[in-house]
Amino acid sequence: MRGVIVTAVAACLLMSLYGCGDGSSSSQSELRLQGAGATFPNPLYQRWMADYQKSHPEIKIDYQAIGSGGGIKGITEKTVDFAGSDAPMSEKELAAAGAPVVQIPTCAGAVVLAYNLPGLSGEMKLTGPIVADIFMGKITRWNDSKLTAINPGLNLPNQPITTAYRTDGSGTNFVFTNYLATQSPEFARTIGTGKQVKWPGGQGGKGNDGVTAAVQQTPGAIGYIELNYAIANHIPFALLQNKDGKFVKASPQAVSAAGQGALAMMDKSLAVDIWNQSGPDAYPIAAFTYIIVYKDLGYIKTEEKAKALVEFISWATGPDGQKIVPQLDYAPLSAGVQNKVKETIGTLTWNGAPIR
């Protein structure tokens, strides 16, 4: 009997490292982090979480891909521990947060124009102004003279174009519309920019998954999706003319070329725009995606949980996490940006105190 008591006491002493009996602190097996937001980086985040949890089985991380708008709403209302967003928070959203937030780049990616033209042989080329005209409903057939002029030798069909677009508030919308606004003053004036805009027609889908499905299921469709979704689903996507006049196919290398100047823009904030950048190899619809947290993690109930979140973000944005990035067709952060991110993570606090 005495041995049983000693064993029980010893067990409780060990458990006291993580909380024992009073329920004030979760045990390791119950330590959970909840995130939500952008669908753009979801395949990468799922891979990161799976790999990280192999070496940290006591930490359970869940990320729900509900769109950047939903993620920002969740972090503002403190219903999630961290948000994912492809669009930096607006001044209005920052004000609504009520306290300073930190927007941490995790990787960069490309938005591509995926299309469904059965039997088409060869790769299509597009320009920004033509894409704007398509999504404004001004170019309605695949054999339009503007399309055939830049695609000599490509047998484009006399077939109606069906645009596929995001119905939810999303960072992909934000990136795509901001890029098109640089290409077409009429687009900027009539449709505008933002996480959610009103399109003049076409077929809507929720998330990158929804737009991908709409393109796959609709002959003659064209939609804007993240590069990873196009590759994973074997959907062809167009080469796009960049600022230097070169037609570039999206790839991690082409996105990295677009992000080369990011470090010089990060003096005041880590949230910077990298679409429509100069450089012969730069893909024009490129963007960082972000994890968003409050600068003070006091909204997270325990310091142990806050520390676990900081350690996961540090791992994901450091060398171990970044080496996974190109495997899923995203572009990793440059060494200089990684250092900036590390410095910023080091300023996070929990109830005003440094996280140790």
Secondary structure as the mmCIF struct_conf table of DSSP 4:
data_model
#
loop_
_struct_conf.conf_type_id
_struct_conf.id
_struct_conf.beg_label_comp_id
_struct_conf.beg_label_asym_id
_struct_conf.beg_label_seq_id
_struct_conf.end_label_comp_id
_struct_conf.end_label_asym_id
_struct_conf.end_label_seq_id
HELX_RH_AL_P HELX_RH_AL_P1 ARG A 2 MET A 15
TURN_TY1_P TURN_TY1_P1 SER A 16 LEU A 17
BEND BEND1 TYR A 18 TYR A 18
BEND BEND2 GLY A 21 ASP A 22
BEND BEND3 SER A 24 SER A 25
HELX_RH_3T_P HELX_RH_3T_P1 GLN A 28 GLU A 30
STRN STRN1 LEU A 31 GLY A 37
BEND BEND4 THR A 39 THR A 39
TURN_TY1_P TURN_TY1_P2 PHE A 40 PRO A 41
HELX_RH_AL_P HELX_RH_AL_P2 ASN A 42 SER A 55
TURN_TY1_P TURN_TY1_P3 PRO A 57 GLU A 58
STRN STRN2 ILE A 59 ALA A 65
HELX_RH_AL_P HELX_RH_AL_P3 SER A 68 THR A 76
TURN_TY1_P TURN_TY1_P4 GLU A 77 LYS A 78
BEND BEND5 THR A 79 ASP A 81
STRN STRN3 PHE A 82 SER A 85
BEND BEND6 ASP A 86 ALA A 87
HELX_LH_PP_P HELX_LH_PP_P1 PRO A 88 SER A 90
HELX_RH_AL_P HELX_RH_AL_P4 GLU A 91 ALA A 97
BEND BEND7 ALA A 99 ALA A 99
STRN STRN4 VAL A 101 TYR A 115
TURN_TY1_P TURN_TY1_P5 PRO A 118 GLY A 119
BEND BEND8 GLY A 122 GLY A 122
STRN STRN5 LYS A 125 LEU A 126
HELX_RH_AL_P HELX_RH_AL_P5 GLY A 128 PHE A 135
TURN_TY1_P TURN_TY1_P6 MET A 136 GLY A 137
BEND BEND9 LYS A 138 LYS A 138
STRN STRN6 ARG A 141 ARG A 141
TURN_TY1_P TURN_TY1_P7 TRP A 142 ASN A 143
HELX_RH_AL_P HELX_RH_AL_P6 SER A 145 ILE A 150
BEND BEND10 ASN A 151 ASN A 151
TURN_TY1_P TURN_TY1_P8 PRO A 152 GLY A 153
BEND BEND11 ASN A 158 ASN A 158
STRN STRN7 PRO A 160 PRO A 160
STRN STRN8 THR A 162 ARG A 166
BEND BEND12 ASP A 168 ASP A 168
HELX_RH_AL_P HELX_RH_AL_P7 GLY A 171 GLN A 183
HELX_RH_AL_P HELX_RH_AL_P8 PRO A 185 THR A 190
TURN_TY1_P TURN_TY1_P9 ILE A 191 ILE A 191
BEND BEND13 GLY A 194 GLN A 196
BEND BEND14 PRO A 200 GLY A 202
STRN STRN9 GLN A 203 GLY A 205
BEND BEND15 LYS A 206 LYS A 206
HELX_RH_AL_P HELX_RH_AL_P9 GLY A 207 GLN A 217
BEND BEND16 THR A 218 THR A 218
TURN_TY1_P TURN_TY1_P10 PRO A 219 GLY A 220
STRN STRN10 ALA A 221 GLU A 226
HELX_RH_AL_P HELX_RH_AL_P10 LEU A 227 ALA A 232
TURN_TY1_P TURN_TY1_P11 ASN A 233 HIS A 234
STRN STRN11 PHE A 237 PHE A 237
STRN STRN12 LEU A 239 GLN A 241
TURN_TY1_P TURN_TY1_P12 LYS A 243 ASP A 244
BEND BEND17 GLY A 245 GLY A 245
STRN STRN13 PHE A 247 VAL A 248
HELX_RH_AL_P HELX_RH_AL_P11 PRO A 252 ALA A 258
TURN_TY1_P TURN_TY1_P13 GLY A 259 ALA A 262
HELX_RH_3T_P HELX_RH_3T_P2 LEU A 263 MET A 265
BEND BEND18 ASP A 267 LYS A 268
BEND BEND19 LEU A 270 LEU A 270
TURN_TY1_P TURN_TY1_P14 TRP A 275 ASN A 276
BEND BEND20 GLY A 279 GLY A 279
TURN_TY1_P TURN_TY1_P15 PRO A 280 ASP A 281
BEND BEND21 PRO A 284 ILE A 285
STRN STRN14 ALA A 286 TYR A 294
BEND BEND22 LYS A 295 LYS A 295
STRN STRN15 ASP A 296 ASP A 296
HELX_RH_3T_P HELX_RH_3T_P3 LEU A 297 TYR A 299
BEND BEND23 ILE A 300 LYS A 301
HELX_RH_AL_P HELX_RH_AL_P12 GLU A 303 THR A 317
BEND BEND24 GLY A 318 GLY A 318
HELX_RH_AL_P HELX_RH_AL_P13 PRO A 319 GLN A 322
TURN_TY1_P TURN_TY1_P16 LYS A 323 ILE A 324
HELX_RH_3T_P HELX_RH_3T_P4 VAL A 325 LEU A 328
TURN_TY1_P TURN_TY1_P17 ASP A 329 ASP A 329
HELX_LH_PP_P HELX_LH_PP_P2 TYR A 330 TYR A 330
STRN STRN16 ALA A 331 ALA A 331
HELX_LH_PP_P HELX_LH_PP_P3 PRO A 332 SER A 334
HELX_RH_AL_P HELX_RH_AL_P14 ALA A 335 ILE A 345
TURN_TY1_P TURN_TY1_P18 GLY A 346 THR A 347
STRN STRN17 THR A 349 TRP A 350
TURN_TY1_P TURN_TY1_P19 ASN A 351 GLY A 352
STRN STRN18 ALA A 353 PRO A 354
#
